[in-house]
């Protein structure tokens, strides 16, 4: 990667986020027509960042959580729904920046940069597009992902680990694929779908070539990552399956169950954009079905199937791991001159969406002392 490309990607990641923060820092949101206002506290309060900071501060120890007297009226087990790898990095960086809140944002920005750099390398190395730099920019500006990479959230880390695992799998370096896959499961549970995707690739190879490679067994490290998370919960909560007992786990019911306003995490009939997401991502899967990189077909296929069972209004966030594959599938359209023109015209709309979303998607906090 050329230094110019390296610095360009870093500049886009950091510059876009700093511009997003600017109206909050300067208290100028009213000039954009917003009646609500707030400083950087709005960024810190966005869901679910603080719920990852608390495990970073306490290590999931119930007595430590109680001792800090957070104002959230949540069961102590609730934080088990927020897996440990992102909190681990928050805790790691916090002593250097002097604040868990700053660390929460800093870690996400670091992994957003690493994700963008690796995505560029990924699509260039595998020769998936002729325009890797602009496609990387498009990856960064899906509106929901733009918000996610600007607040406290594990998704950039998760996407980095997933793409890293897929890359090494396609390079037949199964040990590294297994390690990164295990780390992805320690970040977000859906990382386990890598194990299923690789299993389908192996099955396809067995059917075609009727041969078995012992190095494939390294992929077994992926479920080991999940066992490690549950082992941690056994030590801290005395409950191996604490993740499922948090009271905050999104229900997995029946296909397309999100289209039910009676759902606890839905409660609205305004869901038409989710149909559009389903349409785009399923079409992307069909576009990838003949890819020579078979894991790039099977992983999004399994992820899409699993996502159709999720009953949650914010399904656009749950579907974010599909976005890199959609970028790859539609790269010719997304890097065309016509699309670039439209993208630049709509960039102000993306910022207005993001500011509006940030103002409304906040965890109520009146006492910041436990976080300081």
Residue frames as qw, qx, qy, qz and C-alpha x, y, z in Angstrom:
[[0.000, 0.888, 0.460, 0.000, 0.00, 0.00, 0.00],
 [0.395, 0.488, -0.028, 0.778, 1.39, 3.40, -0.98],
 [0.249, -0.262, -0.488, 0.794, 1.88, 5.97, 1.76],
 [0.219, -0.040, -0.164, -0.961, -0.43, 8.36, -0.07],
 [0.577, -0.291, -0.630, -0.431, -3.22, 5.77, -0.02],
 [0.505, -0.277, -0.691, 0.436, -2.52, 4.98, 3.63],
 [0.106, -0.203, -0.304, 0.925, -2.78, 8.60, 4.71],
 [0.339, -0.136, -0.387, -0.847, -5.81, 9.19, 2.47],
 [0.577, -0.357, -0.713, -0.177, -7.76, 6.39, 4.16],
 [0.413, -0.330, -0.567, 0.632, -6.78, 7.54, 7.64],
 [0.021, 0.059, 0.017, -0.998, -7.75, 11.12, 6.72],
 [0.452, -0.265, -0.532, -0.665, -11.18, 10.02, 5.48],
 [0.568, -0.396, -0.711, 0.121, -11.88, 7.98, 8.63],
 [0.366, -0.376, -0.428, 0.737, -10.75, 10.64, 11.11],
 [0.013, 0.003, -0.154, -0.988, -11.81, 13.69, 9.10],
 [0.407, -0.369, -0.612, -0.569, -15.35, 12.44, 8.57],
 [0.540, -0.510, -0.633, 0.218, -15.77, 11.69, 12.28],
 [0.302, -0.269, -0.239, 0.883, -14.27, 15.01, 13.43],
 [0.173, -0.157, -0.329, -0.915, -16.67, 16.83, 11.10],
 [0.512, -0.464, -0.674, -0.261, -19.52, 14.82, 12.62],
 [0.509, -0.456, -0.515, 0.517, -18.41, 15.85, 16.13],
 [0.262, 0.188, 0.005, 0.947, -17.93, 19.53, 15.23],
 [0.331, -0.553, -0.268, -0.716, -21.53, 20.79, 15.85],
 [0.738, -0.544, -0.397, 0.042, -21.53, 19.03, 19.23],
 [0.633, -0.168, -0.208, 0.727, -18.18, 20.50, 20.27],
 [0.144, 0.135, 0.075, 0.977, -19.08, 24.01, 19.08],
 [0.146, 0.497, 0.684, -0.513, -22.74, 23.82, 20.18],
 [0.191, 0.325, -0.303, -0.876, -23.95, 24.86, 16.72],
 [0.166, 0.251, 0.942, 0.150, -26.61, 22.23, 16.06],
 [0.236, 0.681, 0.475, -0.505, -29.32, 24.90, 16.18],
 [0.146, 0.580, -0.365, -0.714, -27.92, 26.37, 12.96],
 [0.105, 0.074, -0.901, -0.414, -28.89, 23.11, 11.23],
 [0.553, -0.252, -0.338, -0.719, -32.47, 23.36, 12.46],
 [0.575, -0.204, -0.777, 0.153, -32.21, 21.00, 15.45],
 [0.445, -0.743, -0.050, -0.497, -34.10, 21.91, 18.61],
 [0.879, -0.449, -0.029, 0.158, -32.08, 19.49, 20.73],
 [0.278, 0.823, -0.429, 0.246, -28.49, 20.22, 21.64],
 [0.874, -0.458, 0.145, 0.074, -25.58, 18.76, 23.59],
 [0.021, 0.799, -0.586, -0.129, -21.82, 18.40, 23.69],
 [0.370, 0.371, -0.848, -0.082, -19.62, 15.34, 23.46],
 [0.405, -0.069, 0.770, -0.488, -21.75, 13.77, 26.17],
 [0.775, 0.352, 0.058, -0.521, -24.24, 12.98, 23.37],
 [0.583, 0.486, -0.642, -0.107, -21.56, 10.93, 21.61],
 [0.012, 0.291, -0.882, 0.371, -20.67, 9.10, 24.83],
 [0.527, 0.070, 0.566, -0.630, -24.34, 8.40, 25.60],
 [0.666, 0.290, -0.390, -0.565, -25.22, 6.75, 22.30],
 [0.905, -0.115, 0.355, -0.206, -26.32, 3.13, 22.55],
 [0.824, -0.516, -0.227, -0.057, -24.67, 0.81, 23.50],
 [0.458, 0.608, -0.439, 0.477, -21.30, 2.35, 24.25],
 [0.315, -0.589, 0.478, -0.570, -21.66, 2.82, 28.01],
 [0.932, -0.180, 0.151, -0.277, -22.84, -0.76, 28.39],
 [0.870, 0.299, -0.248, 0.304, -19.41, -1.83, 27.10],
 [0.121, 0.673, -0.420, 0.596, -17.57, 0.66, 29.31],
 [0.682, -0.524, 0.257, -0.441, -19.07, -0.88, 32.45],
 [0.993, -0.055, 0.013, 0.106, -17.58, -4.37, 31.81],
 [0.592, 0.558, -0.264, 0.518, -14.30, -2.64, 30.92],
 [0.164, -0.677, 0.359, -0.621, -14.31, -0.94, 34.33],
 [0.683, -0.393, 0.403, -0.465, -15.49, -3.92, 36.37],
 [0.111, 0.315, -0.934, -0.124, -14.52, -7.09, 34.50],
 [0.616, -0.232, -0.581, -0.479, -18.16, -8.27, 34.77],
 [0.303, -0.088, -0.801, 0.510, -17.73, -8.71, 38.54],
 [0.277, -0.703, -0.577, -0.310, -21.22, -8.15, 40.03],
 [0.496, -0.688, -0.312, 0.428, -19.92, -6.65, 43.29],
 [0.372, -0.189, 0.183, 0.890, -17.70, -4.23, 41.37],
 [0.026, -0.457, -0.547, -0.701, -20.66, -3.14, 39.22],
 [0.410, -0.756, -0.509, -0.040, -22.79, -2.57, 42.33],
 [0.540, -0.487, -0.177, 0.664, -20.00, -0.65, 44.08],
 [0.252, 0.055, 0.271, 0.928, -19.83, 1.98, 41.32],
 [0.169, 0.581, 0.582, -0.543, -23.56, 2.71, 41.73],
 [0.032, 0.077, 0.563, 0.822, -24.45, 3.33, 38.12],
 [0.413, 0.188, 0.299, -0.839, -27.90, 4.87, 37.74],
 [0.506, 0.099, -0.659, -0.547, -29.01, 2.24, 35.21],
 [0.683, -0.143, 0.508, -0.505, -31.78, 0.07, 36.60],
 [0.726, 0.363, -0.520, -0.267, -30.52, -3.02, 34.83],
 [0.953, -0.298, 0.064, -0.004, -29.90, -6.56, 36.08],
 [0.356, -0.715, 0.542, 0.261, -26.24, -7.23, 36.79],
 [0.666, 0.052, 0.696, 0.263, -26.35, -10.03, 34.23],
 [0.506, 0.815, 0.213, -0.186, -27.42, -7.58, 31.52],
 [0.040, 0.844, -0.454, -0.282, -23.81, -6.67, 30.76],
 [0.577, -0.164, 0.775, 0.200, -23.11, -10.26, 29.73],
 [0.636, 0.655, 0.408, -0.017, -24.94, -9.41, 26.49],
 [0.269, 0.931, -0.244, -0.013, -21.95, -7.17, 25.68],
 [0.968, 0.033, -0.089, 0.231, -19.11, -9.54, 24.89],
 [0.610, -0.709, 0.035, 0.354, -15.63, -9.01, 26.37],
 [0.708, 0.133, 0.202, 0.663, -13.15, -8.28, 23.57],
 [0.139, 0.745, 0.164, 0.632, -14.22, -4.68, 22.92],
 [0.517, -0.843, -0.006, -0.149, -14.34, -3.91, 26.70],
 [0.849, -0.266, 0.088, 0.448, -10.89, -5.50, 26.97],
 [0.520, 0.371, 0.156, 0.753, -9.43, -3.01, 24.50],
 [0.192, -0.856, -0.140, -0.458, -11.26, -0.14, 26.25],
 [0.726, -0.680, 0.035, 0.097, -9.65, -1.16, 29.54],
 [0.803, 0.010, 0.140, 0.579, -6.27, -1.52, 27.79],
 [0.348, 0.539, 0.159, 0.750, -6.30, 1.99, 26.33],
 [0.339, -0.869, -0.309, -0.186, -7.97, 3.83, 29.23],
 [0.635, -0.609, -0.038, 0.474, -4.80, 4.33, 31.36],
 [0.511, 0.034, 0.298, 0.805, -3.08, 6.01, 28.40],
 [0.012, 0.528, 0.382, 0.759, -5.90, 8.46, 27.61],
 [0.020, 0.074, -0.516, 0.853, -7.01, 9.00, 31.20],
 [0.553, 0.124, 0.264, -0.780, -10.68, 8.16, 30.69],
 [0.423, 0.163, 0.891, 0.037, -12.81, 5.13, 29.92],
 [0.464, 0.737, 0.363, -0.330, -15.17, 7.34, 27.93],
 [0.231, 0.792, -0.419, -0.379, -12.40, 8.68, 25.71],
 [0.244, -0.308, 0.904, 0.170, -10.99, 5.16, 25.43],
 [0.567, 0.406, 0.688, -0.201, -14.40, 3.86, 24.29],
 [0.499, 0.827, 0.049, -0.252, -14.33, 6.28, 21.35],
 [0.005, -0.753, 0.611, 0.242, -10.60, 5.98, 20.76],
 [0.474, -0.123, 0.868, 0.084, -10.67, 2.20, 20.47],
 [0.607, 0.577, 0.531, -0.125, -13.50, 2.39, 17.96],
 [0.331, 0.891, -0.185, -0.252, -11.66, 4.98, 15.87],
 [0.216, -0.566, 0.769, 0.206, -8.49, 2.88, 15.90],
 [0.496, 0.102, 0.859, 0.074, -10.32, -0.21, 14.72],
 [0.528, 0.760, 0.288, -0.247, -12.28, 1.81, 12.16],
 [0.159, 0.815, -0.478, -0.288, -8.96, 2.91, 10.67],
 [0.298, -0.324, 0.889, 0.127, -7.61, -0.64, 10.74],
 [0.597, 0.410, 0.673, -0.147, -10.82, -1.95, 9.18],
 [0.471, 0.836, 0.008, -0.282, -10.68, 0.58, 6.34],
 [0.027, 0.706, -0.670, -0.227, -7.00, -0.15, 5.69],
 [0.401, -0.123, 0.907, 0.035, -7.56, -3.91, 5.76],
 [0.622, 0.565, 0.484, -0.243, -10.64, -3.73, 3.56],
 [0.363, 0.828, -0.303, -0.301, -8.57, -1.85, 0.98],
 [0.104, -0.504, 0.849, 0.122, -5.85, -4.49, 1.21],
 [0.565, 0.138, 0.789, -0.199, -8.43, -7.30, 1.13],
 [0.648, 0.654, 0.318, -0.227, -10.19, -6.23, -2.05],
 [0.291, 0.820, -0.440, -0.222, -6.95, -5.23, -3.78],
 [0.248, -0.436, 0.864, 0.037, -5.08, -8.43, -2.87],
 [0.520, 0.227, 0.819, -0.086, -7.96, -10.66, -3.97],
 [0.041, -0.043, 0.559, 0.827, -8.48, -8.51, -7.07],
 [0.119, 0.547, 0.808, -0.187, -12.13, -7.84, -6.27],
 [0.216, 0.919, 0.290, -0.157, -12.29, -4.34, -7.77],
 [0.602, 0.426, 0.090, 0.669, -10.35, -1.96, -9.97],
 [0.048, -0.688, 0.053, -0.722, -11.13, 0.96, -7.64],
 [0.608, -0.305, -0.662, 0.314, -10.24, -0.21, -4.11],
 [0.192, -0.028, -0.337, 0.921, -9.80, 3.27, -2.62],
 [0.387, -0.166, -0.127, -0.898, -13.21, 4.65, -3.56],
 [0.693, -0.274, -0.616, -0.255, -14.91, 1.37, -2.64],
 [0.479, -0.175, -0.619, 0.597, -13.29, 1.68, 0.79],
 [0.094, -0.049, 0.148, -0.983, -14.76, 5.18, 1.11],
 [0.593, -0.223, -0.413, -0.654, -18.21, 3.82, 0.24],
 [0.620, -0.216, -0.730, 0.192, -17.81, 1.12, 2.90],
 [0.281, -0.104, -0.495, 0.816, -17.26, 3.84, 5.49],
 [0.193, 0.030, 0.047, -0.980, -20.32, 5.94, 4.62],
 [0.369, -0.435, -0.776, -0.267, -23.25, 3.58, 4.83],
 [0.261, -0.664, 0.039, -0.700, -25.33, 5.90, 7.08],
 [0.822, -0.535, -0.068, -0.181, -25.87, 3.44, 9.94],
 [0.871, -0.036, -0.142, 0.468, -22.24, 2.34, 9.86],
 [0.262, 0.596, -0.117, 0.750, -21.08, 5.97, 9.79],
 [0.517, -0.688, 0.088, -0.502, -22.84, 6.49, 13.12],
 [0.949, -0.304, -0.078, 0.040, -21.59, 3.21, 14.57],
 [0.774, 0.176, -0.150, 0.590, -17.94, 3.93, 13.80],
 [0.102, 0.616, -0.113, 0.773, -18.26, 7.35, 15.45],
 [0.602, -0.596, 0.158, -0.507, -19.58, 6.27, 18.86],
 [0.304, -0.408, 0.837, -0.200, -18.87, 3.44, 21.29],
 [0.894, 0.220, 0.052, -0.386, -19.55, 0.17, 19.43],
 [0.621, -0.357, 0.670, 0.193, -17.86, -3.18, 18.69],
 [0.791, 0.537, 0.269, -0.114, -18.81, -3.46, 15.01],
 [0.395, 0.821, -0.409, -0.049, -15.60, -2.08, 13.43],
 [0.276, -0.507, 0.810, -0.101, -13.56, -4.51, 15.51],
 [0.738, 0.142, 0.626, -0.206, -15.94, -7.34, 14.64],
 [0.712, 0.686, 0.036, -0.142, -15.85, -6.59, 10.90],
 [0.144, 0.778, -0.611, -0.015, -12.06, -6.38, 10.98],
 [0.439, -0.313, 0.832, -0.131, -11.79, -9.80, 12.63],
 [0.776, 0.368, 0.466, -0.213, -14.35, -11.37, 10.28],
 [0.600, 0.775, -0.174, -0.098, -12.63, -10.07, 7.15],
 [0.053, -0.692, 0.718, -0.045, -9.24, -11.04, 8.54],
 [0.628, -0.100, 0.756, -0.156, -10.43, -14.56, 9.22],
 [0.767, 0.555, 0.277, -0.164, -11.97, -14.85, 5.73],
 [0.357, 0.834, -0.410, -0.097, -8.78, -13.54, 4.10],
 [0.174, -0.534, 0.826, -0.057, -6.52, -16.04, 5.81],
 [0.738, 0.145, 0.624, -0.213, -9.00, -18.82, 5.17],
 [0.719, 0.680, 0.055, -0.134, -8.89, -18.11, 1.44],
 [0.251, 0.771, -0.583, 0.053, -5.08, -18.06, 1.66],
 [0.891, -0.044, -0.451, -0.006, -5.29, -21.52, 3.30],
 [0.227, 0.332, -0.622, 0.672, -3.73, -20.25, 6.51],
 [0.574, -0.487, -0.578, -0.317, -6.27, -21.99, 8.68],
 [0.523, -0.327, -0.531, 0.581, -4.60, -21.40, 12.05],
 [0.077, -0.077, -0.087, 0.990, -4.80, -17.62, 11.64],
 [0.396, -0.296, -0.491, -0.718, -8.33, -17.92, 10.24],
 [0.604, -0.436, -0.666, 0.034, -9.32, -19.91, 13.32],
 [0.391, -0.265, -0.408, 0.781, -7.68, -17.49, 15.78],
 [0.094, -0.019, -0.089, -0.991, -9.29, -14.41, 14.22],
 [0.500, -0.341, -0.612, -0.509, -12.60, -16.24, 13.96],
 [0.541, -0.413, -0.651, 0.336, -12.41, -17.09, 17.67],
 [0.198, -0.198, -0.229, 0.932, -11.70, -13.43, 18.45],
 [0.268, -0.211, -0.381, -0.860, -14.70, -12.40, 16.36],
 [0.566, -0.453, -0.668, -0.170, -16.95, -14.64, 18.49],
 [0.470, -0.388, -0.476, 0.634, -15.49, -12.97, 21.59],
 [0.026, -0.059, 0.052, 0.997, -16.63, -9.65, 20.12],
 [0.616, 0.115, 0.034, -0.778, -20.10, -10.56, 18.83],
 [0.685, -0.010, 0.700, -0.202, -21.89, -13.91, 18.92],
 [0.778, 0.570, 0.096, -0.248, -22.63, -14.01, 15.13],
 [0.102, 0.707, -0.682, -0.159, -18.92, -14.64, 14.56],
 [0.585, -0.120, 0.795, -0.102, -19.78, -18.29, 15.14],
 [0.749, 0.571, 0.211, -0.262, -21.31, -18.26, 11.66],
 [0.236, 0.730, -0.614, -0.184, -17.77, -18.28, 10.28],
 [0.373, -0.248, 0.890, -0.085, -17.49, -21.82, 11.61],
 [0.670, 0.414, 0.569, -0.237, -20.59, -22.83, 9.68],
 [0.505, 0.800, -0.159, -0.282, -19.43, -21.05, 6.52],
 [0.039, 0.618, -0.777, -0.114, -16.04, -22.76, 6.59],
 [0.536, -0.010, 0.829, -0.160, -17.75, -26.08, 7.22],
 [0.690, 0.603, 0.302, -0.262, -19.81, -25.61, 4.05],
 [0.336, 0.788, -0.474, -0.203, -16.65, -24.78, 2.08],
 [0.227, -0.404, 0.886, -0.019, -14.98, -27.94, 3.37],
 [0.657, 0.264, 0.663, -0.244, -18.07, -29.98, 2.51],
 [0.608, 0.743, -0.032, -0.276, -18.03, -28.58, -1.01],
 [0.154, 0.700, -0.688, -0.109, -14.34, -29.45, -1.35],
 [0.447, -0.175, 0.867, -0.131, -14.93, -32.97, -0.06],
 [0.715, 0.472, 0.439, -0.271, -17.72, -33.53, -2.57],
 [0.552, 0.795, -0.195, -0.161, -15.61, -32.24, -5.45],
 [0.301, 0.686, -0.655, 0.100, -12.16, -33.48, -4.47],
 [0.934, -0.248, -0.236, -0.103, -12.89, -36.25, -1.95],
 [0.620, 0.218, -0.459, 0.598, -9.86, -35.23, 0.11],
 [0.514, -0.830, -0.215, -0.032, -9.42, -34.08, 3.70],
 [0.414, 0.554, -0.359, 0.626, -6.75, -31.74, 5.08],
 [0.583, -0.429, -0.565, 0.396, -5.87, -32.04, 8.76],
 [0.229, -0.005, -0.145, 0.962, -5.11, -28.31, 8.87],
 [0.316, -0.496, -0.453, -0.670, -8.84, -27.69, 8.46],
 [0.578, -0.502, -0.618, 0.181, -9.19, -28.64, 12.12],
 [0.296, -0.062, -0.259, 0.917, -7.76, -25.26, 13.16],
 [0.276, -0.400, -0.324, -0.812, -11.16, -23.83, 12.32],
 [0.603, -0.484, -0.634, 0.026, -12.36, -25.59, 15.48],
 [0.336, -0.098, -0.373, 0.860, -10.79, -22.70, 17.40],
 [0.201, -0.359, -0.236, -0.880, -13.84, -20.59, 16.50],
 [0.661, -0.548, -0.402, -0.320, -16.31, -22.33, 18.84],
 [0.659, -0.207, -0.442, 0.573, -13.51, -22.42, 21.43],
 [0.104, 0.242, -0.084, 0.961, -13.73, -18.62, 21.45],
 [0.539, -0.468, -0.275, -0.644, -17.40, -18.84, 22.37],
 [0.799, -0.354, -0.466, 0.136, -16.62, -21.36, 25.11],
 [0.467, 0.051, -0.328, 0.820, -14.00, -18.94, 26.47],
 [0.224, -0.385, -0.040, -0.894, -16.64, -16.19, 26.74],
 [0.747, -0.433, -0.328, -0.384, -19.06, -18.50, 28.51],
 [0.748, -0.141, -0.471, 0.446, -16.22, -19.68, 30.77],
 [0.169, 0.234, -0.240, 0.927, -15.58, -16.07, 31.79],
 [0.504, -0.405, -0.138, -0.750, -19.27, -15.67, 32.61],
 [0.819, -0.297, -0.491, 0.012, -19.16, -18.85, 34.68],
 [0.552, -0.023, -0.425, 0.717, -16.33, -17.35, 36.75],
 [0.016, 0.159, -0.145, 0.976, -17.88, -13.91, 37.18],
 [0.562, -0.192, -0.087, -0.800, -21.61, -14.64, 37.26],
 [0.339, -0.100, 0.903, -0.246, -21.52, -18.29, 38.26],
 [0.678, 0.496, 0.407, -0.358, -23.67, -18.84, 35.18],
 [0.476, -0.104, 0.666, 0.565, -22.16, -20.46, 32.07],
 [0.212, 0.519, 0.672, 0.484, -25.15, -19.34, 29.99],
 [0.115, -0.590, -0.333, 0.726, -25.39, -15.80, 31.43],
 [0.009, -0.117, 0.446, 0.887, -25.52, -14.38, 27.90],
 [0.268, -0.339, -0.758, -0.489, -28.96, -15.94, 27.44],
 [0.379, -0.612, -0.653, 0.235, -30.18, -14.80, 30.86],
 [0.260, -0.023, -0.094, 0.961, -29.56, -11.06, 30.47],
 [0.184, 0.692, 0.571, -0.402, -33.14, -10.11, 29.70],
 [0.180, 0.755, -0.151, -0.612, -31.81, -8.12, 26.77],
 [0.332, -0.117, 0.820, 0.451, -31.22, -10.85, 24.21],
 [0.465, 0.298, -0.237, -0.799, -33.04, -10.12, 20.97],
 [0.764, 0.104, 0.578, -0.267, -35.56, -12.87, 20.19],
 [0.109, 0.289, -0.795, -0.522, -34.87, -15.23, 17.30],
 [0.617, 0.204, 0.503, -0.570, -38.37, -16.30, 16.26],
 [0.694, 0.410, 0.582, 0.103, -39.39, -17.02, 12.67],
 [0.458, 0.157, 0.377, 0.789, -38.27, -15.65, 9.28],
 [0.021, 0.446, 0.248, 0.860, -38.95, -11.93, 8.86],
 [0.402, -0.613, -0.650, 0.203, -40.35, -11.70, 12.38],
 [0.237, -0.170, -0.132, 0.947, -39.22, -8.06, 12.51],
 [0.232, -0.234, -0.391, -0.859, -42.43, -7.16, 10.69],
 [0.488, -0.559, -0.670, -0.034, -44.56, -7.26, 13.83],
 [0.018, -0.651, 0.164, -0.741, -45.11, -4.05, 15.75],
 [0.768, -0.579, -0.069, -0.265, -46.04, -6.06, 18.85],
 [0.829, 0.097, -0.342, 0.431, -42.42, -7.21, 19.19],
 [0.539, -0.738, -0.171, 0.369, -40.67, -5.89, 22.32],
 [0.437, -0.429, 0.281, 0.739, -37.76, -4.51, 20.27],
 [0.252, 0.375, 0.607, 0.654, -39.91, -3.36, 17.30],
 [0.040, -0.662, -0.537, 0.522, -43.02, -1.42, 18.39],
 [0.201, 0.579, -0.151, -0.775, -43.51, 0.38, 15.09],
 [0.754, 0.455, 0.473, -0.019, -45.01, -0.28, 11.68],
 [0.335, 0.901, -0.222, -0.165, -42.54, 2.02, 9.88],
 [0.690, -0.378, 0.581, 0.207, -40.21, -0.70, 8.64],
 [0.768, 0.625, 0.099, -0.101, -40.13, -0.35, 4.87],
 [0.210, 0.818, -0.535, -0.026, -36.37, 0.37, 4.70],
 [0.543, -0.356, 0.757, -0.074, -35.73, -3.07, 6.23],
 [0.822, 0.417, 0.381, -0.071, -37.37, -4.65, 3.19],
 [0.465, 0.851, -0.244, 0.007, -34.91, -2.66, 1.08],
 [0.231, -0.664, 0.707, -0.068, -31.98, -3.93, 3.17],
 [0.750, -0.006, 0.656, -0.082, -33.19, -7.51, 2.74],
 [0.735, 0.659, 0.151, -0.059, -33.53, -6.95, -1.01],
 [0.252, 0.865, -0.434, 0.026, -30.04, -5.46, -1.41],
 [0.336, -0.554, 0.756, -0.098, -28.24, -8.01, 0.73],
 [0.795, 0.138, 0.584, -0.089, -30.01, -11.04, -0.73],
 [0.662, 0.749, -0.015, -0.029, -29.28, -9.76, -4.23],
 [0.016, 0.807, -0.589, 0.042, -25.63, -9.33, -3.19],
 [0.634, -0.266, 0.722, -0.082, -25.51, -12.97, -2.09],
 [0.810, 0.452, 0.372, -0.024, -26.79, -14.10, -5.49],
 [0.401, 0.878, -0.263, 0.011, -24.15, -11.92, -7.12],
 [0.153, -0.686, 0.702, -0.113, -21.47, -13.70, -5.06],
 [0.908, -0.074, 0.333, -0.244, -22.74, -17.25, -5.52],
 [0.898, 0.403, -0.018, 0.174, -20.23, -18.03, -8.30],
 [0.050, -0.896, 0.427, -0.110, -17.25, -16.39, -6.60],
 [0.749, 0.277, -0.569, 0.196, -14.11, -18.51, -6.59],
 [0.059, 0.279, -0.662, 0.694, -13.66, -17.40, -2.98],
 [0.451, -0.379, -0.761, -0.271, -16.34, -19.68, -1.58],
 [0.328, -0.413, -0.622, 0.579, -16.29, -18.35, 1.99],
 [0.044, 0.158, -0.003, -0.986, -17.30, -14.92, 0.62],
 [0.480, -0.201, -0.545, -0.658, -20.52, -16.55, -0.49],
 [0.574, -0.330, -0.749, 0.031, -21.27, -18.91, 2.37],
 [0.264, -0.222, -0.527, 0.777, -20.65, -16.49, 5.26],
 [0.254, 0.056, 0.013, -0.966, -23.03, -13.75, 4.04],
 [0.543, -0.186, -0.664, -0.479, -25.54, -16.45, 3.08],
 [0.507, -0.335, -0.740, 0.287, -25.61, -17.85, 6.62],
 [0.133, -0.189, -0.345, 0.910, -25.56, -14.38, 8.13],
 [0.347, -0.081, -0.286, -0.889, -28.51, -13.27, 6.02],
 [0.577, -0.290, -0.725, -0.241, -30.54, -16.36, 6.91],
 [0.425, -0.316, -0.641, 0.555, -29.85, -15.84, 10.61],
 [0.019, -0.088, -0.129, 0.987, -30.71, -12.13, 10.38],
 [0.396, -0.268, -0.517, -0.709, -34.16, -12.80, 8.95],
 [0.570, -0.432, -0.696, 0.059, -35.08, -14.40, 12.29],
 [0.308, -0.133, -0.406, 0.850, -34.05, -11.33, 14.35],
 [0.123, -0.798, -0.548, -0.219, -36.96, -9.31, 15.73],
 [0.401, -0.542, -0.156, 0.722, -35.50, -5.86, 16.27],
 [0.292, 0.919, 0.209, -0.165, -36.27, -2.40, 14.89],
 [0.040, -0.852, 0.444, 0.274, -32.57, -1.62, 14.49],
 [0.919, 0.122, 0.354, 0.122, -32.04, -4.51, 12.10],
 [0.517, 0.823, -0.159, 0.172, -29.91, -2.25, 9.91],
 [0.211, -0.764, 0.585, -0.174, -27.28, -2.47, 12.67],
 [0.794, -0.183, 0.575, -0.074, -27.55, -6.24, 12.96],
 [0.825, 0.500, 0.244, 0.096, -27.10, -6.50, 9.19],
 [0.026, 0.925, -0.327, -0.190, -23.93, -4.36, 9.10],
 [0.510, -0.397, 0.713, 0.274, -21.62, -7.38, 8.63],
 [0.667, 0.482, 0.552, 0.134, -23.36, -7.89, 5.28],
 [0.218, 0.936, 0.008, -0.277, -22.28, -4.47, 4.04],
 [0.206, -0.620, 0.629, 0.422, -18.65, -5.29, 3.01],
 [0.446, 0.111, 0.852, 0.251, -19.97, -8.16, 0.89],
 [0.388, 0.801, 0.442, -0.114, -22.57, -5.92, -0.74],
 [0.011, 0.868, -0.292, -0.401, -19.77, -3.47, -1.57],
 [0.314, -0.327, 0.809, 0.375, -17.84, -6.31, -3.20],
 [0.460, 0.406, 0.786, 0.070, -20.86, -7.67, -5.05],
 [0.315, 0.874, 0.369, 0.015, -21.88, -4.29, -6.47],
 [0.482, -0.514, 0.161, 0.691, -18.41, -2.79, -6.85],
 [0.344, 0.260, 0.522, 0.736, -18.86, -1.91, -10.52],
 [0.103, -0.803, -0.470, -0.353, -21.94, 0.16, -9.78],
 [0.493, -0.812, -0.196, 0.243, -20.61, 1.65, -6.54],
 [0.497, -0.446, 0.251, 0.701, -17.37, 2.85, -8.15],
 [0.414, 0.557, 0.519, 0.498, -18.96, 4.20, -11.34],
 [0.173, 0.135, 0.007, 0.976, -18.82, 7.90, -12.16],
 [0.396, -0.505, -0.406, -0.651, -22.61, 8.21, -11.91],
 [0.689, -0.542, -0.471, 0.099, -22.68, 6.70, -8.43],
 [0.508, -0.126, -0.238, 0.818, -19.81, 8.93, -7.30],
 [0.059, -0.340, -0.174, -0.923, -21.77, 11.98, -8.41],
 [0.596, -0.551, -0.421, -0.405, -24.86, 10.83, -6.49],
 [0.716, -0.338, -0.443, 0.421, -22.75, 9.98, -3.42],
 [0.325, 0.025, -0.156, 0.932, -21.25, 13.46, -3.24],
 [0.283, -0.428, -0.274, -0.813, -24.69, 15.05, -3.66],
 [0.720, -0.504, -0.390, -0.275, -26.13, 12.98, -0.81],
 [0.563, 0.071, -0.552, 0.611, -23.19, 13.32, 1.58],
 [0.157, -0.290, 0.277, -0.903, -24.84, 16.28, 3.38],
 [0.759, -0.280, -0.230, -0.541, -27.95, 14.13, 3.85],
 [0.789, -0.055, -0.567, 0.232, -25.81, 11.41, 5.47],
 [0.267, 0.157, -0.479, 0.822, -24.46, 13.96, 7.97],
 [0.442, -0.277, 0.060, -0.851, -27.92, 15.32, 8.76],
 [0.844, -0.193, -0.441, -0.237, -29.17, 11.77, 9.27],
 [0.657, 0.029, -0.581, 0.480, -26.24, 11.06, 11.59],
 [0.004, 0.226, -0.365, 0.903, -26.71, 14.21, 13.69],
 [0.643, -0.261, -0.122, -0.710, -30.41, 13.55, 14.00],
 [0.853, -0.118, -0.507, -0.037, -29.82, 9.92, 14.96],
 [0.477, 0.137, -0.569, 0.655, -27.14, 10.77, 17.52],
 [0.221, -0.288, 0.242, -0.900, -29.44, 13.26, 19.25],
 [0.751, -0.201, -0.083, -0.624, -32.23, 10.71, 19.64],
 [0.890, 0.026, -0.454, -0.002, -30.36, 7.46, 20.33],
 [0.124, 0.566, -0.568, 0.584, -29.02, 8.20, 23.81],
 [0.589, -0.324, -0.699, 0.245, -28.82, 6.33, 27.09],
 [0.288, -0.872, -0.101, -0.382, -30.26, 8.63, 29.80],
 [0.686, -0.108, -0.390, 0.605, -27.40, 9.69, 32.10],
 [0.179, -0.929, -0.096, -0.311, -27.59, 12.44, 34.71],
 [0.563, -0.754, 0.336, 0.043, -24.70, 11.37, 36.96],
 [0.718, 0.593, -0.350, 0.097, -21.36, 10.93, 35.20],
 [0.322, -0.754, 0.533, -0.211, -19.32, 10.47, 38.39],
 [0.878, -0.182, 0.443, -0.008, -19.08, 6.64, 38.20],
 [0.820, 0.504, 0.134, 0.238, -17.46, 6.94, 34.76],
 [0.188, 0.913, -0.248, 0.266, -14.87, 9.53, 35.80]]
